[in-house]
Amino acid sequence: MPAENPPKRRSGTGARAHEGGGAPRHRPGKTNAAQAMRSAAEQLYELLGRRPESVSAVKPTEDGWVADVEVLELERIPETTSVMASYRVTLDKEGDLVGYERVRRYTRGQIDRRG
């Protein structure tokens, strides 16, 4: 299956370009949790070329936001055996990605076992 072309990165200092003449999505320094979730998923997609399936966690930090983003790494049949990865994405206060790391790989059908 051919890889999708990642969307082009918008230029700027974190404030999104006006879309359709409307207001920007957020102002620098004013990113909220929903914007941080979208931003983490969009920017990770730009870097990996793989579309995120979900954001499983997002939390504010002193310097911005940290989000855990779930990505399909290897598609298999049956679907429950596909390989997924969880990436920890670090965003600054403006919602720009400043770092990421893969923290876990697992099969789609795997259930977390917690004490």
N, CA and C of each residue as an Amber inpcrd file, in Angstrom:
protein
   345
   0.8500000  -1.1700000   0.0000000   0.0000000   0.0000000   0.0000000
   0.8950000   1.2310000   0.0000000   0.7140000   2.1830000  -0.9350000
   1.5830000   3.3630000  -0.9840000   1.3560000   4.2610000   0.2090000
   2.4460000   4.8760000   0.6650000   2.3580000   5.8120000   1.7920000
   1.6730000   7.0850000   1.3490000   0.8720000   7.6390000   2.2450000
   0.2130000   8.9000000   1.9470000   1.2210000  10.0270000   2.0430000
   1.0190000  11.0490000   1.2390000   1.8930000  12.2140000   1.3440000
   1.4990000  13.0090000   2.5700000   2.4750000  13.3160000   3.4340000
   2.1350000  14.1100000   4.6140000   1.7310000  15.5180000   4.2130000
   0.8630000  16.1520000   5.0080000   0.4760000  17.5210000   4.6880000
   1.6700000  18.4520000   4.8070000   1.6400000  19.5370000   4.0570000
   2.7260000  20.5140000   4.1270000   2.6560000  21.2540000   5.4460000
   3.8100000  21.4600000   6.0510000   3.9210000  22.1900000   7.3220000
   3.6630000  23.6550000   7.0710000   2.8020000  24.2300000   7.8780000
   2.5450000  25.6660000   7.7750000   3.6790000  26.4150000   8.4410000
   4.0470000  27.5450000   7.8780000   5.1020000  28.3420000   8.4910000
   4.5050000  29.2150000   9.5830000   5.3530000  29.7250000  10.4330000
   4.8840000  30.6060000  11.4940000   5.5230000  30.2460000  12.8110000
   5.1280000  30.9490000  13.8560000   5.7260000  30.7320000  15.1700000
   4.8510000  29.8730000  16.0580000   3.9360000  29.1360000  15.4470000
   3.0450000  28.3100000  16.2530000   1.6110000  28.7210000  16.0340000
   1.3690000  29.9780000  15.7190000   0.0180000  30.4050000  15.3860000
  -0.2770000  29.8780000  13.9990000  -1.4090000  29.2450000  13.8310000
  -1.7700000  28.6680000  12.5470000  -2.1810000  29.7530000  11.5640000
  -1.9420000  29.4600000  10.2940000  -2.3310000  30.3960000   9.2440000
  -3.8490000  30.4930000   9.2120000  -4.3560000  31.6200000   8.7950000
  -5.8040000  31.7900000   8.6520000  -6.3030000  30.8240000   7.6070000
  -7.4080000  30.1500000   7.9040000  -8.0010000  29.2210000   6.9610000
  -9.3420000  29.7920000   6.5380000  -9.4950000  30.0160000   5.2410000
 -10.7510000  30.5150000   4.7170000 -11.1010000  31.8880000   5.2440000
 -10.1290000  32.6910000   5.6220000 -10.3900000  34.0410000   6.0780000
 -10.8370000  34.1310000   7.5170000 -10.9470000  32.9750000   8.2020000
 -11.3880000  32.9860000   9.5940000 -10.2510000  33.3110000  10.5370000
 -10.5330000  33.1830000  11.8140000  -9.5270000  33.4580000  12.8410000
  -8.5010000  32.3310000  12.8720000  -7.2850000  32.6050000  13.3480000
  -6.3060000  31.5370000  13.4870000  -6.8010000  30.4990000  14.4830000
  -6.3170000  29.2580000  14.3830000  -6.7560000  28.1900000  15.2640000
  -6.3960000  28.4740000  16.7130000  -5.2410000  29.0710000  16.9580000
  -4.8860000  29.4690000  18.3160000  -3.8040000  30.5340000  18.2610000
  -3.6620000  31.2370000  19.3790000  -2.6440000  32.2890000  19.4630000
  -1.4110000  31.7310000  20.1380000  -0.2410000  32.2810000  19.8240000
   0.9740000  31.8180000  20.4960000   0.8130000  31.8790000  22.0090000
   1.2230000  30.8150000  22.6820000   1.1590000  30.7830000  24.1420000
  -0.2070000  30.4600000  24.6940000  -1.2090000  30.2470000  23.8510000
  -2.5700000  30.0170000  24.3090000  -3.1250000  28.6800000  23.8470000
  -2.2770000  27.6900000  23.6760000  -2.7240000  26.3740000  23.2260000
  -3.5080000  25.6830000  24.3270000  -4.6800000  25.1220000  23.9790000
  -5.4490000  24.3550000  24.9530000  -5.2620000  22.8590000  24.6820000
  -5.8610000  22.0010000  25.4930000  -5.6510000  20.5610000  25.3790000
  -6.0930000  20.0210000  24.0250000  -7.2330000  20.4500000  23.5280000
  -7.7200000  19.9600000  22.2320000  -6.7740000  20.3680000  21.1020000
  -6.3000000  21.6050000  21.1440000  -5.3480000  22.0630000  20.1220000
  -4.0350000  21.2980000  20.2320000  -3.5820000  21.0230000  21.4570000
  -2.3470000  20.2680000  21.6620000  -2.4860000  18.8610000  21.0990000
  -3.6400000  18.2290000  21.2880000  -3.8780000  16.8910000  20.7470000
  -3.7910000  16.9040000  19.2220000  -4.4880000  17.8370000  18.5970000
  -4.4710000  17.9310000  17.1230000  -3.0660000  18.2220000  16.6190000
  -2.3990000  19.1560000  17.2750000  -1.0650000  19.5640000  16.8610000
  -0.0710000  18.4060000  16.9630000  -0.1350000  17.6470000  18.0540000
   0.7660000  16.5050000  18.2430000   0.5610000  15.4810000  17.1350000
  -0.6930000  15.1530000  16.8360000  -0.9930000  14.1560000  15.8040000
  -0.5620000  14.6490000  14.4200000  -0.8900000  15.8960000  14.0860000
  -0.5460000  16.4480000  12.7690000   0.9600000  16.5040000  12.5490000
   1.6810000  16.9960000  13.5380000   3.1240000  17.1660000  13.3700000
   3.8680000  15.8360000  13.3960000   3.3900000  14.8620000  14.1730000
   4.0190000  13.5430000  14.1500000   3.8050000  12.8980000  12.7820000
   2.6220000  13.0740000  12.2080000   2.3340000  12.5620000  10.8620000
   3.3060000  13.1510000   9.8410000   3.5770000  14.4330000   9.9570000
   4.5220000  15.0850000   9.0480000   5.9020000  14.4460000   9.1270000
   6.3230000  14.0670000  10.3250000   7.6490000  13.4890000  10.5180000
   7.7170000  12.0160000  10.1260000   6.6960000  11.2410000  10.4850000
   6.7310000   9.8010000  10.2610000   6.1600000   9.3760000   8.9120000
   5.2450000  10.1710000   8.3790000   4.5620000   9.7680000   7.1540000
   3.5120000   8.6990000   7.4050000   3.1610000   8.4680000   8.6540000
   2.1160000   7.5140000   9.0310000   1.0380000   8.2620000   9.7990000
  -0.1980000   8.0450000   9.4050000  -1.3050000   8.7660000  10.0300000
  -1.5930000   8.2120000  11.4260000  -1.5570000   9.0590000  12.4500000
  -1.9080000   8.6210000  13.8090000  -3.3580000   8.1430000  13.8710000
  -3.5910000   7.1400000  14.6970000  -4.9380000   6.6170000  14.8640000
  -5.6620000   7.2590000  16.0330000  -4.9010000   7.6550000  17.0650000
  -5.5310000   8.2940000  18.2200000  -4.4730000   8.9720000  19.0790000
  -4.9600000   9.8300000  19.9580000  -4.1150000  10.4260000  20.9950000
  -4.6420000   9.8420000  22.2980000  -3.7930000   9.0620000  22.9790000
  -4.2600000   8.3520000  24.1730000  -4.0330000   9.1270000  25.4610000
  -3.2150000  10.1800000  25.4060000  -2.9880000  11.0000000  26.6020000
  -2.4820000  12.3690000  26.1700000  -2.8360000  13.3690000  26.9450000
  -2.3040000  14.7200000  26.7550000  -2.2910000  15.3940000  28.1230000
  -1.1560000  16.0230000  28.4460000  -1.0850000  16.7140000  29.7300000
  -0.1850000  17.9350000  29.6190000  -0.5460000  18.9880000  30.3390000
   0.2670000  20.2010000  30.3120000   1.5450000  20.0140000  31.1300000
   2.5870000  20.7410000  30.7350000   3.8470000  20.7770000  31.4780000
   4.2140000  22.2480000  31.6650000   5.2750000  22.5110000  32.3900000
   5.7270000  23.9020000  32.5640000   6.1170000  24.5350000  31.2330000
   6.6240000  23.7060000  30.3110000   7.1290000  24.2170000  29.0380000
   6.1670000  24.0640000  27.8770000   5.0100000  23.4230000  28.0870000
   4.0620000  23.2290000  26.9910000   3.1540000  22.0430000  27.2510000
   3.2800000  20.9980000  26.4150000   2.4060000  19.8420000  26.4940000
   3.1820000  18.5700000  26.1860000   2.7090000  17.4450000  26.7210000
   3.1950000  16.1190000  26.3560000   1.9740000  15.2950000  25.9620000
   2.0690000  14.5920000  24.8290000   0.9670000  13.7690000  24.3540000
   1.4870000  12.3990000  23.9490000   0.6730000  11.3750000  24.1640000
   0.9690000  10.0260000  23.6770000   0.0830000   9.7850000  22.4620000
   0.7190000   9.4690000  21.3360000   0.0270000   9.3210000  20.0660000
   0.1990000   7.8900000  19.5720000  -0.9060000   7.2430000  19.2050000
  -0.8870000   5.8580000  18.7380000  -0.8670000   5.8320000  17.2070000
   0.0980000   5.0600000  16.6570000   0.3270000   5.0270000  15.2100000
   0.3690000   3.5730000  14.7400000  -0.2630000   3.2910000  13.5980000
  -0.1700000   1.9850000  12.9640000   1.1860000   1.8940000  12.2770000
   2.0350000   0.9670000  12.7140000   3.3790000   0.8270000  12.1360000
   3.4470000  -0.2460000  11.0700000   2.6950000  -1.3510000  11.2370000
   2.7380000  -2.4480000  10.2900000   1.3580000  -3.0730000  10.2000000
   0.7370000  -2.9410000   9.0340000  -0.6090000  -3.4730000   8.8430000
  -0.5390000  -4.9510000   8.5110000  -1.3300000  -5.7500000   9.2380000
  -1.3610000  -7.1930000   9.0270000  -2.8000000  -7.6830000   8.9550000
  -2.9430000  -8.9030000   8.4770000  -4.2450000  -9.5590000   8.4420000
  -4.1100000 -10.8030000   9.2960000  -4.9680000 -11.0410000  10.2730000
  -6.0940000 -10.1930000  10.6490000  -5.6270000  -8.8990000  11.3210000
  -6.5120000  -7.9380000  11.3170000  -6.2280000  -6.6000000  11.8330000
  -5.7180000  -6.6080000  13.2770000  -6.1770000  -7.5600000  14.0690000
  -5.7760000  -7.6050000  15.4820000  -4.2940000  -7.9190000  15.6570000
  -3.6140000  -8.3770000  14.5940000  -2.1800000  -8.6720000  14.6840000
  -1.3270000  -7.5350000  14.1250000  -1.9440000  -6.4580000  13.6730000
  -1.1920000  -5.3010000  13.1750000  -0.3290000  -4.7340000  14.2990000
   0.8430000  -4.2030000  13.9430000   1.7690000  -3.6550000  14.9280000
   1.5090000  -2.1600000  15.0930000   1.2640000  -1.7720000  16.3400000
   1.0140000  -0.3850000  16.6920000   2.2120000   0.1490000  17.4680000
   2.3330000   1.4710000  17.5330000   3.3760000   2.0920000  18.3440000
   2.7860000   3.2910000  19.0640000   3.2740000   3.5060000  20.2570000
   2.8900000   4.6720000  21.0390000   4.0840000   5.6160000  21.0690000
   3.8730000   6.8470000  20.6190000   4.9200000   7.8690000  20.5950000
   4.6080000   8.9300000  21.6320000   5.6070000   9.3180000  22.4000000
   5.4940000  10.4250000  23.3470000   5.9710000  11.6680000  22.6160000
   5.0770000  12.6480000  22.4600000   5.3430000  13.8690000  21.7030000
   5.4000000  15.0440000  22.6690000   6.4520000  15.8430000  22.5700000
   6.6130000  17.0200000  23.4120000   6.3820000  18.2630000  22.5620000
   5.4820000  19.1250000  23.0400000   5.1500000  20.3710000  22.3520000
   5.5380000  21.5500000  23.2290000   5.9110000  22.6690000  22.5930000
   6.1560000  23.8830000  23.3670000   4.8240000  24.5750000  23.6480000
   4.8590000  25.7160000  24.2960000   3.6280000  26.4230000  24.6770000
   2.8000000  26.8720000  23.4800000   3.4530000  27.0520000  22.3310000
   2.7410000  27.4620000  21.1220000   2.1660000  26.2740000  20.3670000
   2.4560000  25.0600000  20.8170000   1.9330000  23.8700000  20.1690000
   2.8490000  23.3030000  19.0980000   4.0880000  23.7840000  19.0240000
   5.0380000  23.2620000  18.0440000   5.7940000  22.0800000  18.6270000
   5.9700000  21.0260000  17.8250000   6.6680000  19.8330000  18.2610000
   8.1430000  20.1430000  18.4780000   8.6560000  19.7800000  19.6500000
  10.0740000  19.9850000  19.9560000  10.7980000  18.6600000  20.1700000
  10.0610000  17.5480000  20.2590000  10.6850000  16.2510000  20.4100000
   9.6530000  15.1450000  20.4110000  10.1200000  13.9310000  20.0580000
   9.2570000  12.7680000  20.1550000  10.1150000  11.5240000  20.3230000
   9.5050000  10.4670000  20.8810000  10.1910000   9.1920000  21.0000000
   9.1550000   8.0810000  20.9970000   9.5280000   6.9470000  20.4160000
   8.6360000   5.7900000  20.4630000   8.8510000   5.1380000  21.8180000
   7.7700000   4.9740000  22.5810000   7.8870000   4.4420000  23.9330000
   7.3570000   3.0110000  24.0570000   6.6340000   2.5380000  23.0170000
   6.0440000   1.2080000  23.1270000   5.6270000   0.7110000  21.7570000
   5.8060000  -0.5910000  21.5230000   5.2510000  -1.2660000  20.3410000
   4.4020000  -2.4170000  20.8360000   3.2870000  -2.6650000  20.1580000
   2.3610000  -3.7020000  20.6040000   1.4630000  -4.1100000  19.4510000
   0.8050000  -5.2540000  19.5790000  -0.1590000  -5.6500000  18.5570000
  -1.4970000  -4.9950000  18.8670000  -2.2440000  -4.7020000  17.8200000
  -3.5210000  -3.9960000  17.9770000  -4.4570000  -4.7130000  18.9430000
  -4.4690000  -6.0230000  18.9390000  -5.3810000  -6.7890000  19.7880000
  -4.9080000  -6.9460000  21.2170000  -3.7420000  -6.4120000  21.5560000
  -3.1780000  -6.5650000  22.9090000  -3.8990000  -5.6740000  23.9060000
  -4.1630000  -6.2410000  25.0630000  -4.8200000  -5.5050000  26.1500000
  -3.7960000  -5.2800000  27.2480000  -3.7340000  -4.0530000  27.7720000
  -2.8130000  -3.7510000  28.8840000  -3.2370000  -4.5400000  30.1070000
  -2.2690000  -5.1460000  30.7530000  -2.5100000  -5.8760000  31.9990000
  -1.9180000  -5.0630000  33.1310000  -2.7670000  -4.4420000  33.9290000
  -2.2940000  -3.6250000  35.0680000  -2.8220000  -4.2370000  36.3510000
  -1.9070000  -4.3200000  37.3570000  -2.1710000  -4.8860000  38.6740000
  -3.5070000  -4.6690000  39.1560000
